[in-house]
């Protein structure tokens, strides 16, 4: 979609496919709340990988709409981790 992290996301997907770590049709799951998620959703759509974005309730509604428009599934963590906050809660979910 023209975001700054599109090329990063595409490189991640292509490199994982090349190494055999991302098999054809395998789901991509990433903790993100921003443009990396958009890039992964786009790369996943182009290369046949469903994408799940794990995020927290602080995600902007516009970003949620964009991610779903690009075909990503969104999973919200419902509570922050007692020590590590939202970031740790998301990391543990992935």
N, CA, C and O atoms as a printed pandas DataFrame, in Angstrom:
     atom_number atom_name residue_name chain_id  residue_number  x_coord  y_coord  z_coord
0              1         N          UNK        A               1    0.810   -1.209    0.000
1              2        CA          UNK        A               1    0.000    0.000    0.000
2              3         C          UNK        A               1    0.844    1.259    0.000
3              4         O          UNK        A               1    0.317    2.359    0.164
4              5         N          UNK        A               2    2.138    1.112   -0.181
5              6        CA          UNK        A               2    3.011    2.281   -0.230
6              7         C          UNK        A               2    3.598    2.670    1.102
7              8         O          UNK        A               2    4.201    3.736    1.221
8              9         N          UNK        A               3    3.435    1.818    2.126
9             10        CA          UNK        A               3    3.990    2.122    3.442
10            11         C          UNK        A               3    5.489    1.907    3.471
11            12         O          UNK        A               3    6.051    1.216    2.621
12            13         N          UNK        A               4    6.126    2.505    4.456
13            14        CA          UNK        A               4    7.584    2.453    4.560
14            15         C          UNK        A               4    8.090    1.028    4.817
15            16         O          UNK        A               4    9.233    0.711    4.486
16            17         N          UNK        A               5    7.255    0.176    5.397
17            18        CA          UNK        A               5    7.724   -1.170    5.743
18            19         C          UNK        A               5    7.289   -2.243    4.745
19            20         O          UNK        A               5    7.461   -3.434    5.007
20            21         N          UNK        A               6    6.733   -1.839    3.616
21            22        CA          UNK        A               6    6.316   -2.822    2.606
22            23         C          UNK        A               6    7.484   -3.673    2.126
23            24         O          UNK        A               6    7.380   -4.897    2.046
24            25         N          UNK        A               7    8.584   -3.023    1.811
25            26        CA          UNK        A               7    9.750   -3.776    1.308
26            27         C          UNK        A               7   10.325   -4.682    2.388
27            28         O          UNK        A               7   10.756   -5.799    2.100
28            29         N          UNK        A               8   10.331   -4.208    3.625
29            30        CA          UNK        A               8   10.802   -5.044    4.736
30            31         C          UNK        A               8    9.932   -6.287    4.859
31            32         O          UNK        A               8   10.445   -7.400    4.980
32            33         N          UNK        A               9    8.621   -6.098    4.827
33            34        CA          UNK        A               9    7.697   -7.228    4.950
34            35         C          UNK        A               9    7.873   -8.202    3.790
35            36         O          UNK        A               9    7.915   -9.415    3.998
36            37         N          UNK        A              10    7.974   -7.685    2.588
37            38        CA          UNK        A              10    8.163   -8.548    1.422
38            39         C          UNK        A              10    9.462   -9.336    1.543
39            40         O          UNK        A              10    9.493  -10.533    1.255
40            41         N          UNK        A              11   10.531   -8.671    1.968
41            42        CA          UNK        A              11   11.812   -9.360    2.152
42            43         C          UNK        A              11   11.679  -10.463    3.204
43            44         O          UNK        A              11   12.204  -11.560    3.016
44            45         N          UNK        A              12   10.985  -10.184    4.306
45            46        CA          UNK        A              12   10.798  -11.190    5.354
46            47         C          UNK        A              12   10.088  -12.423    4.794
47            48         O          UNK        A              12   10.497  -13.554    5.054
48            49         N          UNK        A              13    9.033  -12.195    4.032
49            50        CA          UNK        A              13    8.256  -13.303    3.470
50            51         C          UNK        A              13    9.090  -14.092    2.463
51            52         O          UNK        A              13    9.141  -15.320    2.523
52            53         N          UNK        A              14    9.735  -13.397    1.553
53            54        CA          UNK        A              14   10.529  -14.093    0.531
54            55         C          UNK        A              14   11.706  -14.843    1.138
55            56         O          UNK        A              14   12.014  -15.957    0.715
56            57         N          UNK        A              15   12.367  -14.244    2.126
57            58        CA          UNK        A              15   13.505  -14.910    2.774
58            59         C          UNK        A              15   13.044  -16.156    3.524
59            60         O          UNK        A              15   13.707  -17.192    3.463
60            61         N          UNK        A              16   11.924  -16.072    4.225
61            62        CA          UNK        A              16   11.408  -17.233    4.957
62            63         C          UNK        A              16   10.996  -18.344    3.992
63            64         O          UNK        A              16   11.197  -19.524    4.281
64            65         N          UNK        A              17   10.425  -17.976    2.859
65            66        CA          UNK        A              17   10.062  -18.980    1.846
66            67         C          UNK        A              17   11.318  -19.646    1.283
67            68         O          UNK        A              17   11.366  -20.865    1.117
68            69         N          UNK        A              18   12.324  -18.835    0.994
69            70        CA          UNK        A              18   13.573  -19.346    0.419
70            71         C          UNK        A              18   14.258  -20.324    1.379
71            72         O          UNK        A              18   14.817  -21.331    0.944
72            73         N          UNK        A              19   14.215  -20.029    2.680
73            74        CA          UNK        A              19   14.847  -20.894    3.683
74            75         C          UNK        A              19   13.995  -22.110    4.038
75            76         O          UNK        A              19   14.440  -22.986    4.781
76            77         N          UNK        A              20   12.787  -22.166    3.517
77            78        CA          UNK        A              20   11.899  -23.276    3.841
78            79         C          UNK        A              20   11.199  -23.120    5.171
79            80         O          UNK        A              20   10.596  -24.073    5.665
80            81         N          UNK        A              21   11.265  -21.942    5.761
81            82        CA          UNK        A              21   10.616  -21.694    7.050
82            83         C          UNK        A              21    9.155  -21.279    6.894
83            84         O          UNK        A              21    8.388  -21.323    7.856
84            85         N          UNK        A              22    8.776  -20.882    5.699
85            86        CA          UNK        A              22    7.399  -20.497    5.397
86            87         C          UNK        A              22    6.967  -21.311    4.181
87            88         O          UNK        A              22    7.318  -21.003    3.042
88            89         N          UNK        A              23    6.206  -22.344    4.457
89            90        CA          UNK        A              23    5.777  -23.250    3.399
90            91         C          UNK        A              23    4.623  -22.641    2.612
91            92         O          UNK        A              23    3.927  -21.763    3.121
92            93         N          UNK        A              24    4.409  -23.093    1.378
93            94        CA          UNK        A              24    3.315  -22.556    0.569
94            95         C          UNK        A              24    1.980  -22.629    1.315
95            96         O          UNK        A              24    1.601  -23.677    1.838
96            97         N          UNK        A              25    1.290  -21.512    1.352
97            98        CA          UNK        A              25   -0.018  -21.447    1.992
98            99         C          UNK        A              25   -0.010  -21.333    3.500
99           100         O          UNK        A              25   -1.071  -21.213    4.112
100          101         N          UNK        A              26    1.178  -21.368    4.125
101          102        CA          UNK        A              26    1.252  -21.293    5.587
102          103         C          UNK        A              26    0.846  -19.903    6.074
103          104         O          UNK        A              26    1.058  -18.899    5.393
104          105         N          UNK        A              27    0.268  -19.874    7.249
105          106        CA          UNK        A              27   -0.182  -18.622    7.850
106          107         C          UNK        A              27    1.000  -17.844    8.419
107          108         O          UNK        A              27    1.912  -18.418    9.014
108          109         N          UNK        A              28    0.967  -16.537    8.227
109          110        CA          UNK        A              28    1.929  -15.612    8.826
110          111         C          UNK        A              28    1.251  -15.005   10.042
111          112         O          UNK        A              28    0.144  -14.478    9.937
112          113         N          UNK        A              29    1.907  -15.074   11.201
113          114        CA          UNK        A              29    1.365  -14.493   12.432
114          115         C          UNK        A              29    2.407  -13.533   12.977
115          116         O          UNK        A              29    3.559  -13.911   13.190
116          117         N          UNK        A              30    2.001  -12.292   13.202
117          118        CA          UNK        A              30    2.948  -11.271   13.661
118          119         C          UNK        A              30    2.271  -10.338   14.658
119          120         O          UNK        A              30    1.101   -9.984   14.510
120          121         N          UNK        A              31    3.027   -9.951   15.669
121          122        CA          UNK        A              31    2.581   -8.944   16.622
122          123         C          UNK        A              31    2.975   -7.577   16.083
123          124         O          UNK        A              31    4.160   -7.261   15.976
124          125         N          UNK        A              32    1.984   -6.775   15.745
125          126        CA          UNK        A              32    2.251   -5.450   15.195
126          127         C          UNK        A              32    1.001   -4.598   15.324
127          128         O          UNK        A              32   -0.105   -5.115   15.478
128          129         N          UNK        A              33    1.184   -3.320   15.261
129          130        CA          UNK        A              33    0.027   -2.424   15.265
130          131         C          UNK        A              33    0.200   -1.332   14.228
131          132         O          UNK        A              33   -0.465   -0.298   14.287
132          133         N          UNK        A              34    1.091   -1.561   13.281
133          134        CA          UNK        A              34    1.378   -0.499   12.336
134          135         C          UNK        A              34    1.633   -0.964   10.931
135          136         O          UNK        A              34    1.046   -1.935   10.453
136          137         N          UNK        A              35    2.526   -0.246   10.276
137          138        CA          UNK        A              35    2.735   -0.431    8.847
138          139         C          UNK        A              35    3.385   -1.765    8.485
139          140         O          UNK        A              35    3.222   -2.232    7.357
140          141         N          UNK        A              36    4.112   -2.387    9.404
141          142        CA          UNK        A              36    4.653   -3.715    9.101
142          143         C          UNK        A              36    3.505   -4.696    8.864
143          144         O          UNK        A              36    3.581   -5.542    7.973
144          145         N          UNK        A              37    2.460   -4.581    9.649
145          146        CA          UNK        A              37    1.292   -5.439    9.459
146          147         C          UNK        A              37    0.666   -5.257    8.092
147          148         O          UNK        A              37    0.268   -6.229    7.449
148          149         N          UNK        A              38    0.579   -4.011    7.646
149          150        CA          UNK        A              38    0.035   -3.751    6.311
150          151         C          UNK        A              38    0.905   -4.386    5.235
151          152         O          UNK        A              38    0.399   -5.001    4.297
152          153         N          UNK        A              39    2.213   -4.234    5.379
153          154        CA          UNK        A              39    3.130   -4.829    4.413
154          155         C          UNK        A              39    3.032   -6.343    4.393
155          156         O          UNK        A              39    3.065   -6.955    3.326
156          157         N          UNK        A              40    2.912   -6.954    5.570
157          158        CA          UNK        A              40    2.776   -8.411    5.633
158          159         C          UNK        A              40    1.451   -8.866    5.033
159          160         O          UNK        A              40    1.393   -9.887    4.349
160          161         N          UNK        A              41    0.388   -8.107    5.289
161          162        CA          UNK        A              41   -0.911   -8.456    4.712
162          163         C          UNK        A              41   -0.840   -8.427    3.188
163          164         O          UNK        A              41   -1.372   -9.313    2.518
164          165         N          UNK        A              42   -0.188   -7.417    2.651
165          166        CA          UNK        A              42   -0.046   -7.302    1.200
166          167         C          UNK        A              42    0.834   -8.423    0.642
167          168         O          UNK        A              42    0.471   -9.067   -0.342
168          169         N          UNK        A              43    1.986   -8.656    1.270
169          170        CA          UNK        A              43    2.885   -9.720    0.810
170          171         C          UNK        A              43    2.209  -11.083    0.932
171          172         O          UNK        A              43    2.360  -11.938    0.060
172          173         N          UNK        A              44    1.466  -11.280    2.017
173          174        CA          UNK        A              44    0.747  -12.538    2.190
174          175         C          UNK        A              44   -0.296  -12.749    1.111
175          176         O          UNK        A              44   -0.437  -13.850    0.579
176          177         N          UNK        A              45   -1.026  -11.694    0.790
177          178        CA          UNK        A              45   -2.053  -11.792   -0.249
178          179         C          UNK        A              45   -1.430  -12.121   -1.604
179          180         O          UNK        A              45   -1.953  -12.949   -2.349
180          181         N          UNK        A              46   -0.329  -11.480   -1.912
181          182        CA          UNK        A              46    0.332  -11.693   -3.204
182          183         C          UNK        A              46    0.907  -13.106   -3.312
183          184         O          UNK        A              46    0.863  -13.717   -4.380
184          185         N          UNK        A              47    1.446  -13.623   -2.208
185          186        CA          UNK        A              47    2.138  -14.912   -2.249
186          187         C          UNK        A              47    1.329  -16.067   -1.659
187          188         O          UNK        A              47    1.868  -17.154   -1.453
188          189         N          UNK        A              48    0.048  -15.843   -1.388
189          190        CA          UNK        A              48   -0.824  -16.929   -0.958
190          191         C          UNK        A              48   -0.692  -17.354    0.483
191          192         O          UNK        A              48   -0.876  -18.529    0.804
192          193         N          UNK        A              49   -0.374  -16.412    1.361
193          194        CA          UNK        A              49   -0.261  -16.713    2.784
194          195         C          UNK        A              49   -1.304  -15.919    3.564
195          196         O          UNK        A              49   -1.294  -14.689    3.519
196          197         N          UNK        A              50   -2.204  -16.596    4.278
197          198        CA          UNK        A              50   -3.097  -15.841    5.152
198          199         C          UNK        A              50   -2.274  -15.181    6.258
199          200         O          UNK        A              50   -1.237  -15.705    6.665
200          201         N          UNK        A              51   -2.737  -14.042    6.736
201          202        CA          UNK        A              51   -1.990  -13.270    7.735
202          203         C          UNK        A              51   -2.878  -13.009    8.948
203          204         O          UNK        A              51   -4.034  -12.609    8.814
204          205         N          UNK        A              52   -2.319  -13.241   10.127
205          206        CA          UNK        A              52   -2.965  -12.875   11.382
206          207         C          UNK        A              52   -2.085  -11.856   12.081
207          208         O          UNK        A              52   -0.895  -12.087   12.292
208          209         N          UNK        A              53   -2.677  -10.732   12.436
209          210        CA          UNK        A              53   -1.983   -9.680   13.169
210          211         C          UNK        A              53   -2.463   -9.732   14.614
211          212         O          UNK        A              53   -3.660   -9.627   14.877
212          213         N          UNK        A              54   -1.540   -9.892   15.540
213          214        CA          UNK        A              54   -1.860   -9.879   16.965
214          215         C          UNK        A              54   -1.552   -8.485   17.484
215          216         O          UNK        A              54   -0.435   -7.988   17.339
216          217         N          UNK        A              55   -2.552   -7.859   18.087
217          218        CA          UNK        A              55   -2.383   -6.491   18.547
218          219         C          UNK        A              55   -3.184   -6.270   19.823
219          220         O          UNK        A              55   -3.762   -7.208   20.372
220          221         N          UNK        A              56   -3.217   -5.041   20.286
221          222        CA          UNK        A              56   -3.937   -4.707   21.511
222          223         C          UNK        A              56   -5.030   -3.685   21.205
223          224         O          UNK        A              56   -5.097   -3.165   20.091
224          225         N          UNK        A              57   -5.883   -3.396   22.181
225          226        CA          UNK        A              57   -6.997   -2.473   21.935
226          227         C          UNK        A              57   -6.569   -1.053   21.557
227          228         O          UNK        A              57   -7.412   -0.252   21.154
228          229         N          UNK        A              58   -5.308   -0.731   21.675
229          230        CA          UNK        A              58   -4.832    0.602   21.327
230          231         C          UNK        A              58   -4.652    0.830   19.833
231          232         O          UNK        A              58   -4.323    1.940   19.416
232          233         N          UNK        A              59   -4.861   -0.201   19.023
233          234        CA          UNK        A              59   -4.693   -0.035   17.576
234          235         C          UNK        A              59   -5.731    0.955   17.047
235          236         O          UNK        A              59   -6.907    0.908   17.410
236          237         N          UNK        A              60   -5.267    1.837   16.193
237          238        CA          UNK        A              60   -6.154    2.831   15.588
238          239         C          UNK        A              60   -7.209    2.147   14.714
239          240         O          UNK        A              60   -6.882    1.214   13.980
240          241         N          UNK        A              61   -8.457    2.590   14.779
241          242        CA          UNK        A              61   -9.509    1.997   13.945
242          243         C          UNK        A              61   -9.195    2.055   12.446
243          244         O          UNK        A              61   -9.547    1.139   11.703
244          245         N          UNK        A              62   -8.545    3.112   12.007
245          246        CA          UNK        A              62   -8.175    3.210   10.596
246          247         C          UNK        A              62   -7.236    2.069   10.208
247          248         O          UNK        A              62   -7.383    1.476    9.139
248          249         N          UNK        A              63   -6.278    1.765   11.074
249          250        CA          UNK        A              63   -5.335    0.676   10.799
250          251         C          UNK        A              63   -6.065   -0.668   10.776
251          252         O          UNK        A              63   -5.776   -1.518    9.934
252          253         N          UNK        A              64   -7.003   -0.857   11.693
253          254        CA          UNK        A              64   -7.796   -2.085   11.706
254          255         C          UNK        A              64   -8.536   -2.252   10.385
255          256         O          UNK        A              64   -8.556   -3.339    9.807
256          257         N          UNK        A              65   -9.139   -1.176    9.916
257          258        CA          UNK        A              65   -9.861   -1.220    8.647
258          259         C          UNK        A              65   -8.960   -1.535    7.473
259          260         O          UNK        A              65   -9.325   -2.319    6.598
260          261         N          UNK        A              66   -7.783   -0.927    7.448
261          262        CA          UNK        A              66   -6.842   -1.188    6.358
262          263         C          UNK        A              66   -6.367   -2.641    6.372
263          264         O          UNK        A              66   -6.304   -3.291    5.329
264          265         N          UNK        A              67   -6.036   -3.141    7.557
265          266        CA          UNK        A              67   -5.563   -4.527    7.655
266          267         C          UNK        A              67   -6.623   -5.510    7.175
267          268         O          UNK        A              67   -6.323   -6.436    6.422
268          269         N          UNK        A              68   -7.853   -5.308    7.609
269          270        CA          UNK        A              68   -8.905   -6.229    7.180
270          271         C          UNK        A              68   -9.193   -6.070    5.684
271          272         O          UNK        A              68   -9.527   -7.046    5.012
272          273         N          UNK        A              69   -9.067   -4.854    5.164
273          274        CA          UNK        A              69   -9.259   -4.642    3.724
274          275         C          UNK        A              69   -8.222   -5.408    2.911
275          276         O          UNK        A              69   -8.509   -5.852    1.799
276          277         N          UNK        A              70   -7.021   -5.564    3.458
277          278        CA          UNK        A              70   -5.976   -6.323    2.774
278          279         C          UNK        A              70   -6.036   -7.807    3.109
279          280         O          UNK        A              70   -5.154   -8.570    2.716
280          281         N          UNK        A              71   -7.074   -8.219    3.836
281          282        CA          UNK        A              71   -7.302   -9.639    4.073
282          283         C          UNK        A              71   -6.722  -10.200    5.350
283          284         O          UNK        A              71   -6.804  -11.407    5.575
284          285         N          UNK        A              72   -6.138   -9.367    6.197
285          286        CA          UNK        A              72   -5.550   -9.873    7.441
286          287         C          UNK        A              72   -6.634  -10.150    8.479
287          288         O          UNK        A              72   -7.643   -9.447    8.548
288          289         N          UNK        A              73   -6.410  -11.179    9.277
289          290        CA          UNK        A              73   -7.234  -11.435   10.456
290          291         C          UNK        A              73   -6.584  -10.709   11.621
291          292         O          UNK        A              73   -5.359  -10.619   11.693
292          293         N          UNK        A              74   -7.392  -10.193   12.528
293          294        CA          UNK        A              74   -6.861   -9.456   13.672
294          295         C          UNK        A              74   -7.264  -10.171   14.949
295          296         O          UNK        A              74   -8.439  -10.468   15.167
296          297         N          UNK        A              75   -6.268  -10.446   15.796
297          298        CA          UNK        A              75   -6.511  -11.024   17.118
298          299         C          UNK        A              75   -6.088  -10.003   18.156
299          300         O          UNK        A              75   -4.947   -9.541   18.158
300          301         N          UNK        A              76   -7.009   -9.656   19.035
301          302        CA          UNK        A              76   -6.703   -8.696   20.095
302          303         C          UNK        A              76   -6.361   -9.424   21.383
303          304         O          UNK        A              76   -7.076  -10.340   21.789
304          305         N          UNK        A              77   -5.278   -9.025   22.023
305          306        CA          UNK        A              77   -5.041   -9.487   23.384
306          307         C          UNK        A              77   -5.944   -8.628   24.269
307          308         O          UNK        A              77   -6.124   -7.438   24.012
308          309         N          UNK        A              78   -6.498   -9.225   25.292
309          310        CA          UNK        A              78   -7.521   -8.528   26.062
310          311         C          UNK        A              78   -7.006   -7.838   27.309
311          312         O          UNK        A              78   -7.673   -6.962   27.859
312          313         N          UNK        A              79   -5.828   -8.227   27.755
313          314        CA          UNK        A              79   -5.289   -7.615   28.972
314          315         C          UNK        A              79   -3.771   -7.545   28.862
315          316         O          UNK        A              79   -3.148   -8.429   28.275
316          317         N          UNK        A              80   -3.177   -6.503   29.422
317          318        CA          UNK        A              80   -1.719   -6.426   29.411
318          319         C          UNK        A              80   -1.115   -7.482   30.332
319          320         O          UNK        A              80   -1.734   -7.893   31.314
320          321         N          UNK        A              81    0.082   -7.908   30.006
321          322        CA          UNK        A              81    0.830   -8.811   30.877
322          323         C          UNK        A              81    1.161   -8.032   32.148
323          324         O          UNK        A              81    1.481   -6.846   32.065
324          325         N          UNK        A              82    1.094   -8.668   33.332
325          326        CA          UNK        A              82    1.311   -7.931   34.584
326          327         C          UNK        A              82    2.680   -7.268   34.703
327          328         O          UNK        A              82    2.818   -6.258   35.394
328          329         N          UNK        A              83    3.687   -7.820   34.042
329          330        CA          UNK        A              83    5.025   -7.236   34.131
330          331         C          UNK        A              83    5.429   -6.554   32.824
331          332         O          UNK        A              83    5.988   -5.458   32.843
332          333         N          UNK        A              84    5.152   -7.192   31.704
333          334        CA          UNK        A              84    5.628   -6.699   30.415
334          335         C          UNK        A              84    4.641   -5.862   29.623
335          336         O          UNK        A              84    4.960   -5.420   28.519
336          337         N          UNK        A              85    3.455   -5.636   30.159
337          338        CA          UNK        A              85    2.483   -4.789   29.486
338          339         C          UNK        A              85    1.910   -5.412   28.221
339          340         O          UNK        A              85    1.929   -6.629   28.036
340          341         N          UNK        A              86    1.401   -4.538   27.355
341          342        CA          UNK        A              86    0.763   -4.985   26.120
342          343         C          UNK        A              86    1.745   -5.704   25.203
343          344         O          UNK        A              86    1.394   -6.708   24.582
344          345         N          UNK        A              87    2.952   -5.206   25.116
345          346        CA          UNK        A              87    3.954   -5.817   24.224
346          347         C          UNK        A              87    4.199   -7.280   24.601
347          348         O          UNK        A              87    4.239   -8.153   23.734
348          349         N          UNK        A              88    4.360   -7.533   25.882
349          350        CA          UNK        A              88    4.605   -8.903   26.339
350          351         C          UNK        A              88    3.370   -9.781   26.139
351          352         O          UNK        A              88    3.495  -10.953   25.785
352          353         N          UNK        A              89    2.204   -9.231   26.358
353          354        CA          UNK        A              89    0.969   -9.995   26.140
354          355         C          UNK        A              89    0.855  -10.407   24.676
355          356         O          UNK        A              89    0.472  -11.535   24.367
356          357         N          UNK        A              90    1.189   -9.485   23.784
357          358        CA          UNK        A              90    1.145   -9.794   22.351
358          359         C          UNK        A              90    2.206  -10.829   21.987
359          360         O          UNK        A              90    1.937  -11.762   21.231
360          361         N          UNK        A              91    3.398  -10.661   22.523
361          362        CA          UNK        A              91    4.488  -11.601   22.221
362          363         C          UNK        A              91    4.114  -13.016   22.652
363          364         O          UNK        A              91    4.374  -13.979   21.931
364          365         N          UNK        A              92    3.512  -13.136   23.815
365          366        CA          UNK        A              92    3.130  -14.462   24.305
366          367         C          UNK        A              92    2.024  -15.086   23.465
367          368         O          UNK        A              92    1.936  -16.309   23.364
368          369         N          UNK        A              93    1.193  -14.263   22.872
369          370        CA          UNK        A              93    0.107  -14.767   22.025
370          371         C          UNK        A              93    0.640  -15.304   20.703
371          372         O          UNK        A              93    0.092  -16.254   20.146
372          373         N          UNK        A              94    1.705  -14.696   20.207
373          374        CA          UNK        A              94    2.289  -15.132   18.938
374          375         C          UNK        A              94    3.021  -16.439   19.164
375          376         O          UNK        A              94    3.594  -16.995   18.228
